[in-house]
Amino acid sequence: MLGPVETKSVSPVFIGRTAELETLNDALARAAGGDPQALVIGGEAGVGKTRLVEEFAAGAGRAGAVVVLGGCVEIGADGLPFAPFSTALRALRRELPEELAVAAAGQEEELARLLPELGEATADRSDEEGMARLFELTARLLERVAADRTVVVALEDLHWADASTRHLLAYLFRTLRTGRLVVLATYRSDDIHRRHPLRPLLAELDRLRTVRRIELARFNRAEVGRQVAGILATEPDPAQVDEIFERSDGNAFFVEELAVAAHEGSCTGLTDSLRDLLLVRVERLPESAQRVARIVAEGGSTVEHRLLAAVAGLAEDDLIEALRAAVNANILIAAPGGDGYRFRHSLVREAVGDDLLPGERSRLNRRYAEALEADPTLVPADERVMRLASYWYHAHDPAKALPAVLDASVTARRRHAHSEQLRLLERAMELWDTAPEEVRATLRPVDYTEVYPPCGCDHESTPLRYLDLMAEAAVAGRLCGERERALKITKRALHLLEEEGDPLRAAWFWVQRSRLVQAQARGDGWKELGIAQELVRGLPPSEVHAEVLATAANWSMLRRPGPEAMSAAERAVEYARMVGAEDIELNARLTLGGLMVDAGHIETGLAQMYEVRDEVLARGLTAVVGRSHVNLPSVLEGVGRSEEAVGILHEGLRLTQRMGLRDSEAWVWANLAESLLSLGRWDEAAEAAMNAQRTGQSAKPRGGGSNSLARLALARGEVPEAARQLAAARASYGTHDPMPQNNLPMSYLALGTAAAEGRLLDAREEADRAMSAGFPPGTQRYAWPLLLAAAVAESDARAHALPAAQEGRAAFLERLFEAVRKLTTGAPVWLAYEKWTRAELDRAENRATPDTWSDVVTAFEALQRPYDLAQVRHRLAEALLATGGDDERARATELLRLTRATATHLRARPLADATTHLAQRARLSLTAAPPLSPADSLGLTTRERDVLRLVSVGRTNRQIAEELFISPKTASVHVSNILGKLGVSGRGEAAAVAHRMGLFPAETLTSGRGS
């Protein structure tokens, strides 16, 4: 046997890369200042990416940073899900055990999907946000760990990364906001062909300004000379450097190989290719070492020592000798952690692997699989199932591969690695027909696909079916974004089901198609849901039946609310309770509560939704937390209870952020912006809307944020910005699936923008389109602002005597009045809007009086809508000034001061300008307010002061109503408010307070009607 082959092929001197190292060190310095950094290093195989990362990592470590490395693991042609992140987090846990435990506290079950050492991962059903939740929690974990120390996470060999790893890395690069953190990744650029799966990620990263790209070039001739000098530990012959430079073309790894070959006496021109040169190095090893190298090449990126020993079948001493020879020759190196071996460079591994014969490769994979089956402890527990599936598949043994691949698909699903789950399930479908019947007969549904019926009868005795695999694959495709593949799978499944007469399975696949069609912007999904409903009609209660009804009810709530939707929701709740489908029941109850509010049963519907919210919190049901804290406050906002909505929304933010429900968080932000706008907290609303845009993973919550920003810009007179945000909202919502909650606010904005730009005819056209489409039940929250905006545009056009407004004006006003007449109210806020809209229509026809507007002001004084109140106060002041009396001028002055104060605070420039202009026309001074009157000191409104004056002279509610032209009920409300503000219990006491404070001159108390 040959003795050890001692060869030094790596230069101890780091050559070149000055600019690249400066970029990395600059990123480290920025991160140390609290600005997280993201970098991607690309370069061809052998150009020196790993050496650069090692040099940077060493310097970062000396500077006090914690550096953890993770490599993408390749087994045959398969990448392990999340392998680099699992490795890096494991290293981080070794370096900072206490800090990582604190950072992960409360989320161990979720994070255990990446780092099993944290505990047992939850086995709950996959949901739409499962993967995003895991990604968000991972990002927050890294930010927390890096809060007080600089952490570098380096992920190598991204070209081998599985899809889930790529998605997580992209997520980190997009969302890291705080922490002293550097995340860098390397990839082999010469492997990235046009269809390589890494290519779309690189294109996405190019668009992110927060990600820096470093492309490593080959060495020039001078750098090659310094590298060869470092390897040989002496100054090389210039002619030899020229020859090595020409042969290697400046590739650092090939320079190393050629320098060693020259040093050992090999002719650098001996081989036809550099790949052959690599094989020559291997072929110079002893036969046993060559054999071990071939085994390691097929085992994966890293092969554990005990697994290698089991597969090689050599005596322990012989194996050690063979390994020593390969390591001393710098072909193999000890893996990080010291428990296995890997090739020093992947190029050598690929050369050795490519040299294997097909039968030899299959045989080696079989031996790996058999060894792992005999002793599962040979590899880390979190890798075992995936590696066994890969070994059996590449061993070309369907009988063994099919069960192993199915087990691996379950593991992938439970890690939220849905891309890998889909690949494995497609592999299982490929193996299905070639696997022996007796093997297929032993298989059982090993996992669940949402509510898909796992078998036709007894779960324990009925074998797994091909349709079951298709169902799993369809859901996996939907959850990982491979929706086209999922659509094709559902189409094939439904074709198979045409001959089977299995309505439940068919209905389930039609529900999947509905979701996929909507997600792919192919339609609204109702046709597919309609087929599903027909298929389950008349069948006994089941989870599928309940889900079909719940999905149809939710669809209708958003698009066509009404009795049919209510009936579907009620039956969904009933069926879900009967079969114990908790998530479906709670979601259906949320839908039912919203529909009840739409139908006018406000308190009953809200009580239903509050009950669901409380149950979700008590049970910690992640799948329903987001929706309960989005829908309930949205419904509250819809009935004008904005302050109540804000409280729940803030609670929703805390929950969604803690649970990593990032898309639900975006919906919460969007709804919060809407409620804050109503409450006059506009700066907070703008921040919330921008957070919705930044946070949303899907388009629609981003559209909600754009909608609120457009409303705000319009109210502040920033018309171009309003138009820009409206365009953004339209792009987010699309045109394939129209919903009133999206379309009506966009119509309102388009109408408002047209009116602000003086395009009255365009504003009318927009209003006509909306009125022609109609306002379904429950859409009054969107319809009233739109009709009001149309009325205001016509009202202002008359006031400004616009010539273009005359043609078609009468007919349009009639249509507008008819729409107002038909639209329901149901809540105080929309009753107020109805009064306002009718008052604007009166103004448009020159019929509005101070009493008209006084009634509107009174309605809004009872609401928490300062901007709306300011606008109607401006209208009342205008009407008062038109009468010309001194008292009226005084009241108008007071109203305009209040209006200007609100407009200035909100920076509502159009309202502020209109207020100033009106005051100037009337020659009113708004600069200095008079001293507070006794009535003002009590907080009495103008209307309450009028009522108190009449109460003081003994008027009844009916008499007050007649004198002030209001209803007796409104008079009663005013009297109750007055008693509260004066702190008295009866009308007599209120009159006594008025007399004692001298609120009213004696003549005003004795004038007026007799009793």
N, C-alpha and C positions, 0 to 999 in steps of 0.2 A: 504494500500500500504506500502511496505517495505521502510524504510528510506535509505539514501545513504549508499553504501557499501564502506567503506574506506579501501583500501588495498595498501600497498607499496610493489611492486614486483621487482623493479629495484634497484640494489645496487648502492648507491651514490658513491661508491669507484670503480675506474677503476681497474680491476683485470688483472694481467699478461700482455701478448702481448708486452713484452719489445722489443724483437728483431724486431717484425713487426712494432712497432711504430718507432723504430730507422731507419728502412728502409724507412718509409714514411717521416720522418724528414730529412733524408739524401737527398731524392728526392727533398724536398722543398728547401733545401740549394743549391743544384745543379741548380734548376730552378731559384733561386734568382740570380745566377751568369750568367744567360742567356742561360742555357742549358735545353731545354724543356724535361719534364719527362713524361713517360707513365707507368702506373701500373695497374695490374689486381689482384683483391682480390677474392679468391674463398674459399668456405667452405660450409658445409652442412647447411640446414635451422636451425636457432636458435643458431648457434655456436658463433655469436657475430660480424658479419661483420659490421652491421650498427653502433654498439657501438664503434667499432674501428674507423670507418670513422668519427663519431661525435667527438671522443676524438682528433683525428688528426686535424679535421676542427677547433675545438676550439683553439688548440695550434697555428695553422697557422694564424687564425684571430688575436690572441694576438701578433703574430710576424709581423703583418701589411699586411698580404695577404688578398686579396678579395676571398672569398669562395662562390661558387654557387653550388647548388645541383639540380640534375634532376633525377627523377625516371621513369623507364619504366612502363607505365600504362597498366594494363590489364582490358579489359572489357569482362567479360565472358572468352572466350578463345582467344580474339583478342587483339593484341597490337596496340596502336595508332601510326601512322607513325611519326617518329622523336620526339616522346613525350619527352624523357629526354633532348634532345638538345633544344627543344622549351622552356621547363621549365627553363633550365639553362641559356639560352640566355635572357629570360625574367627577371630572377633574376639579371643577369649581367647588363641589361639595367636599372634596379632600382638602383643598386649600383653605376654604372658609366655611367650615361646617356649621358654626353657630349663626353666622350671618345669613347663610342660605336658608337655614331652618326658620329664622325669623321672617325672611322675605317670602317664604312659601306658606307661612302660617295661615290656616283656614282654607287653603286650596290644594292641599297635598293630594287629595284623591284625583283631581284633574291633572295636576302636574306629574303624577305618577305614570301617566301615559308616555311621558318622555324620560322620566327618571324613576324606574320602579322602586328604587331604594327609599323613596319618600312614603310608600305605603301601597295599599291595594287600590288600583284604579276603579272608578265607579263603572258599573256595567249597565248603565241606563241606556235607553234607546237613543240612537243617533237622532239629532235634530238639525234643522237648517243652520243653526249657529254653533254646533258642537265644535267644528274645526276652528272657526273664528274665535270661539271662547278660549280654546287651548292656546291659540296664537297670542291672543291679547294677554292672557295670564303669563305666558312665557316672556313677553316683552316687559311686562310690569315687574316680573321676578328679576330680570337682568337690571332694570333701572334701579330697583331697590338695593340689590347687592352692590351696585356701583354708585350708590348715593354718597358714600364717604371714602371711597378708595377707587383708584383707577383700575379698570378691568379690561383686558384685551381678550377677545374671543376670536380665534383664527380657525377658519373652516377651509380645509384643503380639498382639492380634487372635485370641484363642483360639477365638472363634466360627467361624473359618475352619480351625481345626486339623484335620488328618487324624487318624484313629483312633489310629495308632501314636504320634503326638505326645501325644495325650490320655493314653494308657496310660503313657507314659514320665513325663509330668509327675505323674500320680497316684502313680507308683512313687517318684519323688523326694520328694514331699510326705510319703509314708508312711515312708520309710526313712532319710532324712538324719539322721545321728546326731551328727556332729562337724564341725568346720570353721567358719571365719569367713565364712559364706555366707548371702546373701539371695537367694531365688528368688521372683520375683513375676511374675504373669501378669495380663493384662487381657482383658476380653471385653465384647462389646456386648450388654447385657441385653435390649434391645428385640427382638433377633433370636432369643432363646431361647424358641421356641414349645414346645408340649407334647411334640412328637416330635423336637426338635432333639437331635443326638447329644451335645452338650455337657451337656445337662440331667442325665443320670445321674452325670457326673463332679462337677458342682456339688453334687449331693445327697451324694455320697461325701465331698467336702471339708467339707461342713457337719458331718459326723460326726467329723471329725478335729480334736481340740482343739489340734493344733499349727499349724493353718492359720487365719490371720486374714482375714476378709472385709471389704472396704471397698466400700461402695456410694456412688457419687457422685450427689448430688442436683443438681437444676438450680439456677442462681443465683437469689437473691432480687432484688428491685427495686434495692436499694442496690448489690449486686454488679454488676448489669447496668450501672448508671450508672457505676461505676468502670471497668468494661471498655470502655464506649463512650468514656469520657474518655481512656483509654490509647490506643485506636485513632485517635481524632481529634486527640490531643495537645492538647486544649483541653477546658474544661468544657462539656458538651453542654447543650442546651436541655432543661429538665425535661419539657416536653411530648413532645419527640422521644424521650427515654428511656422515658416511659410507653408510647408507641406501639411502640417496639422491644421493650420488655419484654412487652407484650401479644401481639405477633405471634410472638415467639420462645419465649414461655413459659419464659424463663430458660435455654434451650439455648445454650451458649457459642458453638458454631459458627454457629448461625443469628443470634445477636447480631452476630457479625463480619460476616456477609453482609449483614444489614439495615443495619448502620452504614455499610458501604462504599456500599451502594446509595443511602442517604440522602445521604451525603457527595457522591456523584457526580451527584446530582440526580434519581435515580429515585424514583418514588413508592412508598413501602413498601406501599401497598395495591393496586398495579398488577396483581400476579399473583394467580391463584386459589389457589396453594399455594406453600409454601416450596421444594418440589422444582422448581417452575417458576422460582422466583427463581434457583436454582442454574443452570438451563439458560439463563436470560437472561444471566447472567454469561459463560457460554461463547459464547453466540450474538453477544456484542458483540466477540468476537475476530475477526481476519481469517479469511477462509475457509480458508486453508492451515493456520492454527493450529487451527481447529475440526476440520479433517480429521485432523490429527495427534492431537488429543485423542480423537477417536473410535477411532483405531487403538490408542492406548495403553490405552483403556478395555477393549478386547477382548483385549489381549495378556497380561493378568495383573496382579498387584499391582505389579510393577516390570517395565519393558521396557528392555533394553539398547540403547544408542545405535546400535550397528551393526545390530542386528536391526530396530530401528525404521526406520533408513535403508533397509534392504533391502525392507521391507514398504511404506513410504510411496512409494518410487519418485521422490522429489523430488531435485532438484539439491542438493548439499551446502549451498550458501549459502541456498537457499530453505528447506531443512529447519531450519537454524540460526535463520533469521528467525522461522519459525513457532514453534519451541520457545521463542525468547526472548520472544515475545509471550505465550505461555501461561504461562511462568514469571513474567514481570513482572506478569501479572494474578493471580498466586497461584493459578492453576488447577493447574499442574504444578510440581513441585519436583525438584531433583536427588536421586537416590536415594543412600542412604548408600554410601560408596565412590566416588561420583562417576562411575560408568560407565553410568548409565541414568536413567530418569525414572519418576516415579509421581505420582499425583494427591495434592494436598496433603491432601485428606480423602477417605476412601472414599465418603462420601455423594455427592460430586460425580462420582466415577467411576461409581457405581451409577446416578445420574441420566442421565449420558451413555450408559452401556451400555444402560439400559432404553429409551432413545430410538432405538436402532438397529433397523432393520427386520430380520426373520428372515433374508432373503436376504443382507442386508448383513453380518450377523454370520457366516453360513457362509462368505461370500467372504473376510472378513478372516482367519478361522481357516485357510482354505486357503492364503492368501498367507503367513501365519506359518509354516505347515508346509512349504510349498515353499521358502521362504527358508532355513529351518533344515536341510532336506534338502540344499540346494545348498551350504551352508556350515555344518557342524556346530559350528564354533568361535564362532558368534555368541552362544552362551549358555554358562554354566559347564558343564563336562563332567559333573558329578554331577546336573545338572538336565535334560540334553539329552533323554534317552530318555523321561522322564516328560512333558516338555512337548510333545514331538513327538506322543506318543500322544494327549494332550489336544487339541491343535490339529486333528489329523486326525479325531478322533471328533466334535468340534463342527463340523467342516467337512462332516459327513454324507457321507463317502466311505468306504463299507465296504471297498472293495478296498485302500485305503491304511491305513484305521484298524485293520483286524484284525491285520496283521503288527506294526504299531507298538504296539498294545495288548498283544500277546503279549510283545514285547520288554520293555515296561515292567513286565509282571507278573514277569518274571525278575529285573529290577533290584530290584523291591520285595521279592521273596523273599530275595535276597542281602543286603538290608539288614535282614532280619527284620521288615519292615513287612508282616506277614501280612494285616492288615485291608485295606490298599491292594491287596495281591496278590489278595485275594478279590474286591474291587470290580472290579478290572481283568479278572479271569477271567470274572466274570459279564457284564461288558461284551463280552468276546470271544464268549461264548456267545450273547449278544443279536445280535451282528454275523454270526454263523456262517452263517445261512441266506441273508442278504442279500449276503454276499461272493460274487463270481463263483467258479465251480467251478475255473477255471484258477488263481486265486489260492490257493484252499485246497489244490490239488494240489501247489503249490510249498512249502507249509509243512512243516516237520519238527519233531519233538519237540525243543524248544529247551532243555529243562531236565528234571530228573528229579523224580519224586514218590516219595520214599522208595524202595521196591523195586517200585513199580508197573511192569508191563511196558510200555515206551514204545511198542512197536509189535509187530505179530505176527511180523515176520521181520526183514529187513535194515533196520537203523536208518537207513542213508543213502538208501534208495530208497522206503521206505514213508511215505506222507504222514501228517501229524498227523490224528487223529480227534477227533470231538466228545467221545468218551468220555475221551480223554486230558485234555481241558480240565476235564471233570467230576472226574477224579481229582485234578488239581492243586487245584481249588476245594475239594474235600472236605477235603484236608489243610490248606489255608490256613484254612478255617473252623474246623477243630479246633484249630489252633495259636493262632488269635487269639481263641478263645472264642466264636465264632459257631457253636455246635454245632448249634443247631436248623436253621440254613441248611445246614450240612454234612449233617445227617441227611436233609433233603429231597433234596439232590443225590445222595446214595448211593442213596436209594430210586428216584429217576428212573433212575439208571445201571443198577441191577439190573433194573429193568423193561425197559430197552433190551436188556440182555444175555440176557434170557430167550429171545430169538429168535436169538442169535448163536452159541451154543455155544462160548463162550470161558471155560473153567473157571478159568484162571489169573486173568484180570481179575475174574471174579465172586468168586473166593476173596479177592482183594485187597480188594474193596469190602465183603465180609462182615467182614473183620478190622477195617476202618475203622468199620463199624457197631457192632461189639463194643466198641471203645474209646469211641465216642460215647455208646452206651447206658449204659455204666458212668459216664462223666463227667456225664451228665445225670440220674443216679440213676433210670434207667428199668429197671434190672435188673443182673444180674451179668455179662452179655455172653457166657455160655457157649453159649447156643443159637446165636448167630451164629458163634462159633468152631467149634462142631460142624459147621455147614453148610460152613464154609470147609475143614475137615479132610476132609469127604466129597468136596468138589470136587477136591482135589489128590491124593486117594488113587489110587495107581497111576500118577501122572504122573512124567515124568523129573525129576531134581533141577533146581531153579531157586531164585532168590532168594525168590520168592513162597512156594514150597513150604517153604523153610527158615524163613521168617518165620512162616508159619502154625504150624509145629511148635514153634518157639521160643516163640511167644506162648501156645500151648496149654499147653506145659510150665510156663511161668512162672505162668500162671493156676492150674494144678493144684497147683503147689508151695505156693501161698498158701492154697488152699481144699480141695483133695482130693489131697494127696500120696500117692504109691503107685507100683506097678509101671508103670501106663500113663503116668504123668507122666515117670518115668525113661526109658521107651522113647522117648517123644516128644522129650525133651531129647537123648538119644543120637543120634537120627536128625537132629535139627536141627543138631547139631554136625557130623555127617558131611556133610549136604547143603550147609551153609554153607561148609565147607572145599572141597567139590567145585566150587562156583561162585564162590569167592573173596569171599564176603560176610563181611568181617572183623568188623564190629560185631555182626552176628547171631551169628557163631560165638562171640565172647567172651561175649556175654550168655547164650547157651545153655550155655556151659561154666560160668558162674557158677550158673545154675539147676541144672545137672547136679551140681555140687559140693554144693550145698545139699541136693539130694534124696539124694545118697549118704550124707551125714551123717545125714539123717533115717532112712535105712534101716539105720544102725548101722555103716557103713563110715567111721568118723570121720576117721581119719588120711588115707585116700585122698581123701575129699571135700575136706578142708581143703587138701591139697596141690594139688588142682585149682584151688581158689579163689585160693590164694596165687600160683600160676602166672599166672592171669589178671590179678591185681593187679599183678604185676611187669611183664607185657607191656604193660598199659595205661599204666603210668608210663613205661616205656622208649619207647613210641611216642607218648606225649602225646595219647592218644585221649580227648578231652573227653567224648564221648558215653557212655563207659563208666566214666569215673573215679568219678563219683558213686555208681553202683550197686556198683562193686567195693569202695568204702569204706563202704558201708552194709550190704551183704549179708554180707561176710566177718566183720566184728566181731559182727554179729547172730548168726551161726552159732556163733562162738566163745563168746559169752555163753550160747548155748543148751546148750553142753556144759560150762559152768562155768569157762571160761577167761577170766574177766573182766579180769584185769590185761593179758593179751595183747590183748584187744579194745580196751581203753582206749588202748593205744599206737597201734593202727591208726586209731582214731577221731580222735585228736589229729592224726595225719597227714592224715586226711580233712578235718578242719576247715581246715588250712592250704591244702590243694589246692582245696577247693570255694570258699573265700573268695577265693583268688587268681584262680580262673577265673570267679568270678561265678555259680557254680551254687547259687543261693540256696535252692531247694527241696531239693536234695540236702544242702545244709548243714543245713537243718532236720531232715532224717532223721538226719544224723550226730549232731546235738545230742540228738535223742530217744533214740537208741541209747546215747549216752554217759551220759545220765541213768540209764538202766536199769543199765548196768554199774557206775556209781559207787554206786548204791544197794546193789548186791550187795557191793561192797567196803567198805561202811560210810563212804563219803565223802559224807555226806548233804547237807551245805551246798553242795558242788560239784554234786551231783546236782540240787538244786533250781534252781541257777543255769542248768545245762544244760537242764533241762526248760522253764524260762521262756524261754530263748533259742530253743528249738524252737517255742514258741507264737508268739514275736515274729517269727521268721524265716520260718516256713512260708508259702509262697504257696498251697499246696493244703491241704485240711482234715486229711488223715490224719497228717502229722507233727505237726501241732498237737494232734491227738488223742493221739499218743504222749506228748507233753509233759504233757498233762492227766493221763494215766494214771499217770505217774511221780509227779506232784505229789499225786495222790490216794493212792497207796501210802504216800508219805512222811507225809501228813497222818494217815492211819489209824495208822501205826506210832507217831506222836507224840501220839495221842489227840485229834486235832483232827477229830472226826467230822463236824461240819457242813461243814468245808472239804473233807473227803474226798468227801462227797456232792455238793458243788458241782463239784468237779473231775471226778467221775464223770459228772455230767450234761453237762459240757462235752465230755468224751471221746465220749459217746454222740452228741451233736449233730455232732461232727466226723466220726465214722465213718458215721453214717446207718444205715438199715435195708435198703437196696436191694441191698447186696452184702456179705453176712456172710462174715467170714474168722475162722478159729480164733484167729489171732494178735491179733485185736481183741476178739472176743467172749469168749474164755476169761479174759483179764485183767479185763474188765469184770464178768464173773460173779464172779470172785474178789473184786473190790472191793465189789460189791453184797452178797455173802455176808458179807464182813468188816464192812461197815457195819451190816448187820442184826444181826450178832452183837454188835458193840460197843454197839448200842442196846438189846440184850436181846430182840430179835425172833428167837428161835430158830427158830420155825416158818417165818418168811420165809427165814431162812438155809438151812433144809433144802430149801425149795421151789426156791431158786436152785441149790443143789447138784444136786437131782434133775433140773432142766432141763438142766444141763450134762452130767450122766451119761447122760441119755436121748439127747442129741444125739451122744454118743460122742466119743472122742479119736482123731483121725486120726494116722497115723504122723508122727513128728516134732514132735508137739505136747506131749510130756511136759514141756517147759520151762514150759508154761502150766498143764498139767493137775495136776502134782504140788503146786504152791502152792495150787491150788483145793481139791484133795482134803485137803491138810493143814489148810487153814482150816476145812473142814467137820469134820474130826476134832477139831481144837482146840475148836471151838464145842461139840461133844458132850462132850468131855472136861471142859471147864470147867463145863458145865451139870450134870454128875454131881457134880463137886467142890463146886459151890455148892448142890446139891440143889434145882434149880429144878423146881417141880411141873409146869409146862407142858411140861417136856422128856420126861415119861414116855410120853405117848400117841404111838404110832408109832415110838418110839425104837428098839426091837429090829429092826424091819423096815428102818428107815433105816440102822442100823449094818451090817446084813447087805448092803444094796446098796452101801454105801460100801466095805466090806471086799472085795466082789466087784470093784469098780472098781479098787481098789488091786492086787488080785491079777492083773488083766489088763494093767495099764499097764506099759509097758516102761521100763527105766531107761537102760542103755547108757553112762552116764558116771558118774564118782564122785560128782558133786554130786547126781544123781538117785537113786543108790543110798543116799546119806545121807538124802535126802528120804523115800525109801521106809521106811527104818528109823525115821525120826522119825514118819511118819504111822502106821505100825504101832504104835509106842510110844504115841501119843496114843489109838489105838483100844483098846489094852490098858488105858490109864489110864481111858478112858471106861467100861470094864467092871471097873475096880478090880483089874486083873491086873498092872499095871506094877510092876517091882521096880527097886532101884538098878542091878542088872546090866543091865536093859533100857535104862535111860537112860545108863548108862556106855558102852554100845556106841554109842549115838547120839552122845554127846559125842566119843568117839574118832573117829567118822566125820567130824565137823565140824571137829575140831582140825586135820585135814589140809587143810582148805579155807580160802580167804580170804573168809570170810563172817562177820564179827564179830557182827552182830546175830543171825544164826541161832545161832551158837555160844553167845551170851549167853542166848538163850531156852532152849536145851536144857540149859545148865548150871543154869538156874533150876529146870527140871524134875528134874534129877538131885539137886539140893540138897533139893527137896521130898521126893523118894523116900527119901533118906538120913535126913532128919529123922523120917520116918514109922517108921523102925526103932528110933530112940531111943538108940543107943549113943553113948558119948563120942567114939570115933574118927569115927563117922559125923557127929556134930555138928561136929567140927573140920573135916572135909572140906567139909561143907555151908557152914560159915562162910566158908571160903576161896572156894568157888564163888560164893556170894552177893556177896562183896566184888568179885570179878571181874565178875560180872553187873551190879552197881550201877555200877561204873566205866564199863563200856561203855554202859549205858543213860543215864547222866549225860552222857557225851561226845556221844552221838547225840541227846540230848534226847528219848529214847523214854520219855515219861512213863508210859504204862500198864505197861511192863516195870519201870521204876524203882519205881512204886507197889507193884506186886506183890512185888517183891524186899523192899522195906521192910516190907510187911505180913507176909510170910512170916517174916522175921527177928524181928519183934515177937511174932508168935504163938509162935515157938520160943524167945523170950527170948535172942536172939543179938545181940551187939554187933558192928556193922560199922564202927564209927568208927575204931578204931586197929588196923591190921594188925600181927601179930607180926613180929619180925625175920625176915628171909629165912632159911629153912633151907638147908642145903647143896644139897638137891635143887632148891629154887627157884632158887638161884644158877646152877645148871647149865641152867636153862630146861626142866626135866623136867615133863611133865604128870602129873596124878594117875595115869593109867593106866600111863604109862612108868615111874613110880616103883615101882608094883606089879610090873611086869615085871622091872625091874632087881633088885628084892629077890630074886626067884626065880632070876634069872640068877646072882646072887651065891652062891647055894647049890647051883649046878650043874644046875638044871632044864633039860630040853630044851624045844624049842618046843611039842611035843605035850603035855608035862607042864604047861607054863605055860598052854596053852590049856584043859586040863582043869580046872586049879585056878581060873582066872579066868573060866571059862565063855565063852570066845571061840574062834574058829577058829584052827587052827595057822597059817594064812596071815596072819591078823591079828597073831598073836603074832610071826611073822617080821618083819612090817612094823615093829612096835614095837621089836624088837631092833635092826633096821637104823637106825631113828631115834635110838635111844639111843647106838649106837656113834658116829654122826655128831656128836651133841651133846657126847659125852665126848672126841671126838678120838682114839679108839682104833681098832684094826683088828680086834680079836677079843673073844670073850666073856670069856676069861681076864683080859685087860687091863681090861675093864669091871668085872669083879668086884674086881680089885685096887684100882681107883679108888674103888669103893664102900666097901671096907674101910678104905682110907687116910683117906678123908674122914669116916668114921664115919656113913655115911648111914643105917644101920639098926642098931638095938640088937642085942646078941648074941642075945637070946632070940628075936627075930623070925627070925634066920637059922637057928636050929636047930629052930624049931617047924615045923609043917606036915607034909606027906607025906614019906615016905622015897623014896629014888630008886627 
